[in-house]
């Protein structure tokens, strides 16, 4: 059985927050998130993951109604102006530092298209559609629309 995952897209000051570390056999960035524990809702899981990995508290703006991957729940989350500090991933506790999935937190500016992966762009495309369907018009929406325009 595939474990379900909850993840957060966090945008502040025209930048997107990512975790950075080992993904399989390579290193890269990923949305903050992780596995949903037994008895936990996706909403509870994403907020717990934000606390664990960034030492901040989030407020869910909305959950995506359409997902790119099965067994995944994506949320747009606001953390306000809290200072993010690298937390931990409990699944990494026994790994040496250089092998940990979560090694740092990075903010990538929305005007740096080359820094985003194709999967990031796919999620941003869904995010634009979700915002339009909900009539949600954050200050950064124009920058996201530019990212997803071919």
MOHU-V220673 format. One record per pair of residues at least 24 apart in sequence whose C-alpha atoms are under 10 Angstrom apart, sorted by the first residue. I is the first residue (numbers start at 1). J is the second residue. If there is no record, write none. Layout:
i=I j=J
i=I j=J
This chain:
i=2 j=35
i=2 j=70
i=2 j=71
i=3 j=34
i=3 j=35
i=3 j=36
i=3 j=37
i=3 j=38
i=3 j=71
i=3 j=72
i=4 j=34
i=4 j=35
i=4 j=36
i=4 j=37
i=4 j=42
i=4 j=70
i=4 j=71
i=4 j=72
i=4 j=73
i=5 j=33
i=5 j=34
i=5 j=35
i=5 j=36
i=5 j=37
i=5 j=42
i=5 j=45
i=5 j=46
i=5 j=69
i=5 j=70
i=5 j=71
i=5 j=72
i=5 j=73
i=5 j=74
i=6 j=31
i=6 j=32
i=6 j=33
i=6 j=34
i=6 j=35
i=6 j=36
i=6 j=41
i=6 j=42
i=6 j=43
i=6 j=44
i=6 j=45
i=6 j=46
i=6 j=47
i=6 j=48
i=6 j=49
i=6 j=63
i=6 j=71
i=6 j=72
i=6 j=73
i=6 j=74
i=6 j=75
i=7 j=31
i=7 j=32
i=7 j=33
i=7 j=34
i=7 j=35
i=7 j=36
i=7 j=42
i=7 j=43
i=7 j=45
i=7 j=46
i=7 j=47
i=7 j=49
i=7 j=50
i=7 j=63
i=7 j=72
i=7 j=73
i=7 j=74
i=7 j=75
i=7 j=76
i=7 j=77
i=8 j=32
i=8 j=33
i=8 j=34
i=8 j=43
i=8 j=46
i=8 j=47
i=8 j=49
i=8 j=50
i=8 j=58
i=8 j=60
i=8 j=63
i=8 j=73
i=8 j=74
i=8 j=75
i=8 j=76
i=8 j=77
i=8 j=78
i=9 j=33
i=9 j=60
i=9 j=74
i=9 j=75
i=9 j=76
i=9 j=77
i=9 j=78
i=9 j=120
i=9 j=123
i=9 j=124
i=9 j=127
i=10 j=50
i=10 j=58
i=10 j=60
i=10 j=75
i=10 j=76
i=10 j=77
i=10 j=78
i=10 j=79
i=10 j=80
i=10 j=107
i=11 j=76
i=11 j=77
i=11 j=78
i=11 j=79
i=11 j=80
i=11 j=107
i=11 j=108
i=11 j=109
i=11 j=110
i=11 j=138
i=11 j=140
i=12 j=77
i=12 j=78
i=12 j=79
i=12 j=80
i=12 j=81
i=12 j=107
i=12 j=109
i=12 j=110
i=12 j=139
i=12 j=140
i=13 j=80
i=13 j=81
i=13 j=107
i=13 j=109
i=13 j=110
i=13 j=139
i=13 j=140
i=14 j=107
i=14 j=108
i=14 j=109
i=14 j=110
i=14 j=111
i=14 j=139
i=14 j=140
i=14 j=141
i=14 j=143
i=14 j=144
i=15 j=106
i=15 j=107
i=15 j=108
i=15 j=109
i=15 j=110
i=15 j=111
i=15 j=112
i=15 j=140
i=15 j=143
i=16 j=106
i=16 j=107
i=16 j=108
i=16 j=109
i=16 j=110
i=16 j=116
i=17 j=54
i=17 j=84
i=17 j=105
i=17 j=106
i=17 j=107
i=17 j=108
i=17 j=109
i=18 j=54
i=18 j=102
i=18 j=104
i=18 j=105
i=18 j=106
i=18 j=107
i=18 j=108
i=19 j=53
i=19 j=54
i=19 j=86
i=19 j=101
i=19 j=102
i=19 j=103
i=19 j=104
i=19 j=105
i=19 j=106
i=19 j=107
i=20 j=100
i=20 j=101
i=20 j=102
i=20 j=103
i=20 j=104
i=20 j=105
i=20 j=106
i=20 j=107
i=21 j=97
i=21 j=98
i=21 j=99
i=21 j=100
i=21 j=101
i=21 j=102
i=21 j=103
i=21 j=104
i=21 j=105
i=22 j=98
i=22 j=99
i=22 j=100
i=22 j=101
i=22 j=102
i=22 j=103
i=23 j=99
i=23 j=100
i=23 j=101
i=23 j=102
i=24 j=99
i=24 j=101
i=25 j=99
i=27 j=99
i=27 j=101
i=27 j=102
i=27 j=103
i=28 j=101
i=28 j=102
i=28 j=117
i=29 j=101
i=29 j=102
i=29 j=103
i=29 j=104
i=29 j=105
i=29 j=106
i=29 j=107
i=29 j=108
i=29 j=115
i=29 j=116
i=29 j=117
i=29 j=120
i=30 j=101
i=30 j=102
i=30 j=105
i=30 j=106
i=30 j=117
i=30 j=119
i=30 j=120
i=31 j=74
i=31 j=105
i=31 j=120
i=32 j=102
i=32 j=105
i=33 j=73
i=33 j=74
i=33 j=75
i=33 j=89
i=34 j=72
i=34 j=73
i=34 j=89
i=34 j=91
i=35 j=71
i=35 j=72
i=35 j=91
i=36 j=71
i=36 j=72
i=36 j=73
i=42 j=72
i=42 j=73
i=42 j=74
i=42 j=75
i=43 j=73
i=43 j=74
i=43 j=75
i=45 j=73
i=46 j=73
i=46 j=74
i=46 j=75
i=46 j=77
i=47 j=75
i=47 j=77
i=49 j=87
i=49 j=88
i=49 j=89
i=49 j=90
i=50 j=77
i=50 j=79
i=50 j=84
i=50 j=87
i=51 j=84
i=51 j=85
i=51 j=86
i=51 j=87
i=51 j=88
i=52 j=85
i=52 j=86
i=52 j=87
i=52 j=88
i=52 j=89
i=52 j=90
i=53 j=84
i=53 j=85
i=53 j=86
i=53 j=87
i=53 j=88
i=53 j=89
i=53 j=90
i=53 j=102
i=53 j=103
i=53 j=104
i=53 j=105
i=54 j=79
i=54 j=82
i=54 j=83
i=54 j=84
i=54 j=85
i=54 j=86
i=54 j=87
i=54 j=88
i=54 j=104
i=54 j=105
i=55 j=82
i=55 j=83
i=55 j=84
i=55 j=85
i=55 j=86
i=55 j=87
i=55 j=88
i=56 j=80
i=56 j=81
i=56 j=82
i=56 j=83
i=56 j=84
i=56 j=85
i=56 j=86
i=56 j=87
i=57 j=82
i=57 j=84
i=58 j=82
i=61 j=136
i=62 j=130
i=62 j=131
i=62 j=134
i=62 j=136
i=63 j=127
i=63 j=130
i=64 j=123
i=64 j=126
i=64 j=127
i=64 j=129
i=64 j=130
i=64 j=131
i=65 j=126
i=65 j=127
i=65 j=130
i=66 j=126
i=66 j=127
i=66 j=129
i=66 j=130
i=67 j=123
i=67 j=126
i=68 j=119
i=68 j=122
i=68 j=123
i=68 j=126
i=74 j=123
i=74 j=127
i=75 j=127
i=76 j=127
i=76 j=130
i=76 j=131
i=109 j=143
i=110 j=140
i=110 j=141
i=110 j=142
i=110 j=143
i=110 j=144
i=110 j=146
i=110 j=147
i=111 j=143
i=111 j=144
i=111 j=146
i=111 j=147
i=112 j=147
i=113 j=143
i=113 j=144
i=113 j=146
i=113 j=147
i=113 j=148
i=114 j=147
i=116 j=147
i=118 j=148
i=120 j=147
i=120 j=148
i=121 j=147
i=121 j=148
i=121 j=149
i=122 j=147
i=122 j=148
i=123 j=148
i=124 j=148
i=125 j=149
